[in-house]
Amino acid sequence: MEAPARRVAESTKVDVRQYKVIYELLDDVQKALTGMLEPEMVESLLGHAEVLQIFTSGKTTIAGSRVVDGLVRRGAQVRLLRGGTAVYDGKIGTLRRMKDDAREVTVGLECGIVLENQNDVKVGDIIECYVIQPKPR
């Protein structure tokens, strides 16, 4: 690179690179662009639980449920579906299996689910459990 061009590039803080093969340039540009893009947030479905019975403990409503497919994980995002329509979107506050706290409950097992800030749960509701994960672009 010529000296006057180098001085102008340095004063304007332009990144100047030299490549011998065009493929190195393309790889470098792609890596730079990938780093600049925000990751895309993708929803991954974990499973569904059907509410079989309702229990109350003080002001807390506990949904006695059976996992019908996949798994249900404590702290995961959930949608409460009533008649195919989402009536609540939030998180699982408490997940219990046989009076013990559980991290996750798998298909075919029964559990007690408490939803954060939601007490309007009815028998027959479906609890859809999902996570939102970043996916690089």
NUFI-119028 format. One record per atom (N, C-alpha, C): residue number from 1; y, z, x. Coordinates in steps of 0.2 Angstrom, whole numbers, always signed. Example, Ala and Ser with C-alpha at 12.3 -4.5 7.8 and 13.67 -1.06 7.14 Angstrom:
2
REC    nr       Y       Z       X
REC     1     -28     +39     +66
REC     1     -22     +39     +62
REC     1     -16     +39     +66
REC     2     -11     +35     +64
REC     2      -5     +36     +68
REC     2      +0     +39     +64
//
This chain:
137
REC    nr       Y       Z       X
REC     1      -6      +0      +4
REC     1      +0      +0      +0
REC     1      +6      +0      +5
REC     2     +11      -4      +3
REC     2     +17      -4      +6
REC     2     +21      +3      +6
REC     3     +25      +4     +11
REC     3     +29     +10     +12
REC     3     +34     +11      +6
REC     4     +38      +6      +4
REC     4     +42      +8      -1
REC     4     +39      +9      -8
REC     5     +33      +6      -9
REC     5     +30      +7     -15
REC     5     +27     +14     -15
REC     6     +24     +16      -9
REC     6     +21     +23      -9
REC     6     +27     +28     -10
REC     7     +33     +27      -8
REC     7     +38     +32      -9
REC     7     +40     +32     -16
REC     8     +40     +26     -20
REC     8     +42     +26     -27
REC     8     +36     +30     -31
REC     9     +30     +28     -29
REC     9     +24     +32     -32
REC     9     +25     +39     -32
REC    10     +26     +41     -26
REC    10     +26     +49     -24
REC    10     +32     +52     -28
REC    11     +38     +49     -28
REC    11     +44     +51     -31
REC    11     +43     +52     -39
REC    12     +39     +47     -42
REC    12     +38     +47     -49
REC    12     +32     +50     -51
REC    13     +28     +53     -46
REC    13     +22     +57     -47
REC    13     +17     +52     -51
REC    14     +16     +46     -48
REC    14     +11     +42     -51
REC    14      +5     +42     -47
REC    15      -1     +43     -50
REC    15      -7     +43     -46
REC    15     -10     +36     -44
REC    16     -10     +35     -38
REC    16     -12     +28     -35
REC    16     -18     +29     -32
REC    17     -23     +25     -34
REC    17     -30     +25     -31
REC    17     -32     +18     -29
REC    18     -36     +18     -24
REC    18     -39     +11     -21
REC    18     -46     +11     -22
REC    19     -49      +5     -25
REC    19     -56      +5     -26
REC    19     -58      -2     -22
REC    20     -64      -2     -20
REC    20     -67      -8     -17
REC    20     -71     -11     -22
REC    21     -74      -8     -27
REC    21     -78     -11     -32
REC    21     -76      -9     -39
REC    22     -75     -14     -43
REC    22     -72     -13     -50
REC    22     -76      -8     -54
REC    23     -82      -7     -53
REC    23     -86      -2     -57
REC    23     -84      +5     -55
REC    24     -82      +7     -49
REC    24     -79     +13     -48
REC    24     -73     +15     -52
REC    25     -69     +10     -52
REC    25     -63     +10     -56
REC    25     -64     +12     -64
REC    26     -69      +8     -66
REC    26     -70      +9     -73
REC    26     -73     +16     -75
REC    27     -78     +18     -70
REC    27     -81     +25     -71
REC    27     -75     +30     -71
REC    28     -70     +29     -66
REC    28     -65     +34     -65
REC    28     -61     +34     -71
REC    29     -59     +29     -74
REC    29     -55     +28     -80
REC    29     -58     +31     -86
REC    30     -65     +30     -87
REC    30     -69     +33     -92
REC    30     -69     +40     -92
REC    31     -70     +43     -86
REC    31     -70     +50     -85
REC    31     -63     +53     -86
REC    32     -58     +50     -84
REC    32     -51     +53     -86
REC    32     -50     +53     -93
REC    33     -52     +48     -97
REC    33     -51     +47    -104
REC    33     -55     +52    -108
REC    34     -61     +53    -105
REC    34     -66     +58    -109
REC    34     -63     +65    -108
REC    35     -60     +67    -102
REC    35     -57     +73    -101
REC    35     -51     +74    -105
REC    36     -47     +69    -107
REC    36     -41     +70    -111
REC    36     -43     +71    -118
REC    37     -48     +68    -121
REC    37     -50     +68    -128
REC    37     -52     +75    -130
REC    38     -50     +77    -136
REC    38     -52     +84    -138
REC    38     -60     +82    -141
REC    39     -64     +87    -140
REC    39     -71     +86    -143
REC    39     -71     +86    -150
REC    40     -75     +82    -153
REC    40     -76     +81    -160
REC    40     -80     +87    -163
REC    41     -78     +90    -168
REC    41     -82     +96    -171
REC    41     -87     +93    -176
REC    42     -93     +94    -175
REC    42     -98     +92    -179
REC    42    -102     +97    -182
REC    43    -103     +96    -189
REC    43    -107    +102    -193
REC    43    -114    +100    -192
REC    44    -118    +105    -190
REC    44    -126    +105    -190
REC    44    -129    +110    -195
REC    45    -133    +107    -200
REC    45    -136    +111    -205
REC    45    -141    +115    -202
REC    46    -142    +121    -203
REC    46    -147    +126    -201
REC    46    -153    +127    -206
REC    47    -151    +128    -212
REC    47    -155    +129    -218
REC    47    -152    +131    -224
REC    48    -157    +132    -229
REC    48    -155    +134    -236
REC    48    -159    +141    -238
REC    49    -156    +145    -242
REC    49    -159    +151    -245
REC    49    -157    +151    -252
REC    50    -162    +153    -256
REC    50    -161    +153    -263
REC    50    -160    +160    -265
REC    51    -155    +162    -269
REC    51    -154    +169    -271
REC    51    -159    +170    -277
REC    52    -164    +176    -276
REC    52    -169    +177    -281
REC    52    -167    +183    -285
REC    53    -163    +188    -282
REC    53    -161    +194    -285
REC    53    -154    +197    -282
REC    54    -151    +200    -286
REC    54    -144    +203    -284
REC    54    -145    +211    -284
REC    55    -142    +214    -278
REC    55    -142    +221    -278
REC    55    -135    +223    -276
REC    56    -133    +229    -278
REC    56    -126    +231    -277
REC    56    -127    +238    -273
REC    57    -122    +239    -268
REC    57    -122    +245    -265
REC    57    -114    +247    -264
REC    58    -112    +251    -269
REC    58    -105    +252    -269
REC    58    -101    +246    -271
REC    59     -97    +243    -268
REC    59     -93    +237    -269
REC    59     -96    +231    -266
REC    60    -102    +232    -263
REC    60    -105    +226    -259
REC    60    -110    +223    -263
REC    61    -111    +217    -263
REC    61    -116    +213    -267
REC    61    -121    +210    -262
REC    62    -127    +212    -263
REC    62    -132    +209    -258
REC    62    -136    +204    -262
REC    63    -137    +198    -259
REC    63    -141    +193    -261
REC    63    -148    +193    -259
REC    64    -153    +195    -263
REC    64    -160    +195    -261
REC    64    -162    +188    -261
REC    65    -164    +185    -255
REC    65    -165    +178    -255
REC    65    -171    +176    -251
REC    66    -173    +170    -252
REC    66    -179    +167    -249
REC    66    -177    +161    -245
REC    67    -178    +160    -239
REC    67    -176    +154    -235
REC    67    -181    +149    -237
REC    68    -178    +143    -240
REC    68    -182    +138    -242
REC    68    -183    +132    -237
REC    69    -179    +132    -233
REC    69    -180    +127    -227
REC    69    -175    +129    -221
REC    70    -178    +127    -215
REC    70    -174    +129    -209
REC    70    -174    +136    -208
REC    71    -168    +139    -206
REC    71    -167    +146    -205
REC    71    -160    +148    -207
REC    72    -159    +154    -208
REC    72    -152    +158    -209
REC    72    -151    +162    -203
REC    73    -145    +161    -201
REC    73    -143    +165    -195
REC    73    -137    +170    -196
REC    74    -137    +176    -194
REC    74    -132    +181    -195
REC    74    -125    +178    -191
REC    75    -120    +178    -194
REC    75    -113    +176    -191
REC    75    -112    +169    -192
REC    76    -117    +165    -195
REC    76    -116    +158    -195
REC    76    -112    +156    -201
REC    77    -109    +150    -202
REC    77    -105    +148    -207
REC    77    -110    +147    -213
REC    78    -107    +148    -219
REC    78    -111    +147    -225
REC    78    -107    +144    -231
REC    79    -111    +140    -235
REC    79    -108    +138    -242
REC    79    -112    +141    -247
REC    80    -109    +144    -252
REC    80    -112    +146    -258
REC    80    -112    +141    -263
REC    81    -118    +138    -265
REC    81    -118    +132    -269
REC    81    -120    +135    -276
REC    82    -117    +133    -281
REC    82    -118    +135    -288
REC    82    -118    +129    -292
REC    83    -124    +126    -294
REC    83    -125    +120    -298
REC    83    -122    +114    -294
REC    84    -124    +114    -288
REC    84    -122    +109    -283
REC    84    -115    +109    -281
REC    85    -111    +113    -283
REC    85    -104    +114    -281
REC    85    -102    +120    -277
REC    86     -99    +119    -271
REC    86     -97    +124    -267
REC    86     -92    +129    -270
REC    87     -94    +136    -271
REC    87     -89    +140    -274
REC    87     -87    +145    -268
REC    88     -89    +145    -262
REC    88     -87    +149    -257
REC    88     -89    +146    -250
REC    89     -85    +147    -245
REC    89     -86    +144    -239
REC    89     -84    +150    -234
REC    90     -88    +153    -230
REC    90     -86    +158    -226
REC    90     -92    +160    -221
REC    91     -93    +166    -220
REC    91     -98    +168    -215
REC    91    -103    +173    -218
REC    92    -109    +174    -215
REC    92    -113    +179    -216
REC    92    -111    +185    -213
REC    93    -110    +191    -217
REC    93    -108    +197    -214
REC    93    -114    +201    -211
REC    94    -119    +202    -215
REC    94    -125    +205    -214
REC    94    -131    +202    -216
REC    95    -136    +202    -212
REC    95    -143    +199    -213
REC    95    -148    +204    -211
REC    96    -152    +205    -217
REC    96    -157    +210    -216
REC    96    -164    +208    -218
REC    97    -169    +210    -214
REC    97    -176    +208    -216
REC    97    -180    +215    -216
REC    98    -183    +217    -221
REC    98    -187    +223    -222
REC    98    -183    +229    -219
REC    99    -177    +230    -222
REC    99    -172    +236    -220
REC    99    -170    +236    -213
REC   100    -172    +231    -209
REC   100    -169    +230    -202
REC   100    -164    +224    -201
REC   101    -159    +226    -197
REC   101    -155    +220    -196
REC   101    -159    +214    -192
REC   102    -157    +208    -194
REC   102    -160    +202    -191
REC   102    -155    +198    -189
REC   103    -157    +194    -183
REC   103    -152    +189    -180
REC   103    -153    +183    -184
REC   104    -159    +181    -186
REC   104    -161    +175    -190
REC   104    -167    +176    -194
REC   105    -168    +173    -200
REC   105    -174    +173    -204
REC   105    -176    +166    -205
REC   106    -182    +164    -204
REC   106    -185    +157    -205
REC   106    -188    +156    -211
REC   107    -190    +150    -212
REC   107    -192    +147    -219
REC   107    -198    +151    -221
REC   108    -198    +152    -228
REC   108    -203    +156    -231
REC   108    -202    +163    -232
REC   109    -198    +166    -228
REC   109    -197    +173    -228
REC   109    -191    +175    -232
REC   110    -191    +182    -234
REC   110    -186    +184    -239
REC   110    -182    +189    -235
REC   111    -175    +189    -237
REC   111    -170    +193    -233
REC   111    -165    +195    -238
REC   112    -161    +200    -236
REC   112    -155    +202    -239
REC   112    -149    +199    -236
REC   113    -144    +196    -239
REC   113    -138    +193    -236
REC   113    -132    +195    -240
REC   114    -127    +198    -235
REC   114    -121    +200    -238
REC   114    -116    +195    -235
REC   115    -112    +191    -239
REC   115    -107    +187    -237
REC   115    -100    +190    -236
REC   116     -97    +188    -231
REC   116     -90    +191    -230
REC   116     -85    +190    -235
REC   117     -82    +195    -238
REC   117     -77    +194    -243
REC   117     -79    +190    -249
REC   118     -85    +191    -251
REC   118     -87    +187    -257
REC   118     -93    +192    -260
REC   119     -91    +193    -267
REC   119     -96    +197    -271
REC   119     -98    +194    -277
REC   120     -96    +188    -278
REC   120     -98    +184    -284
REC   120    -104    +179    -282
REC   121    -110    +183    -282
REC   121    -116    +179    -281
REC   121    -120    +180    -287
REC   122    -124    +174    -289
REC   122    -128    +175    -295
REC   122    -135    +172    -293
REC   123    -140    +175    -297
REC   123    -147    +172    -296
REC   123    -147    +165    -297
REC   124    -150    +161    -293
REC   124    -151    +154    -293
REC   124    -146    +150    -288
REC   125    -141    +154    -286
REC   125    -137    +151    -281
REC   125    -140    +149    -275
REC   126    -138    +144    -271
REC   126    -141    +142    -265
REC   126    -136    +144    -259
REC   127    -138    +147    -254
REC   127    -134    +148    -248
REC   127    -136    +143    -243
REC   128    -131    +139    -241
REC   128    -132    +134    -236
REC   128    -129    +136    -229
REC   129    -133    +137    -224
REC   129    -131    +139    -218
REC   129    -130    +134    -213
REC   130    -124    +134    -209
REC   130    -123    +128    -204
REC   130    -119    +131    -199
REC   131    -118    +127    -193
REC   131    -114    +129    -188
REC   131    -110    +123    -186
REC   132    -104    +124    -183
REC   132    -100    +119    -181
REC   132     -99    +119    -173
REC   133    -102    +113    -170
REC   133    -102    +113    -163
REC   133     -98    +107    -161
REC   134     -95    +108    -155
REC   134     -91    +103    -152
REC   134     -95     +98    -149
REC   135     -93     +91    -150
REC   135     -97     +86    -147
REC   135     -92     +82    -143
REC   136     -94     +81    -136
REC   136     -89     +77    -132
REC   136     -89     +70    -135
REC   137     -83     +67    -134
REC   137     -82     +60    -136
REC   137     -84     +55    -131
//
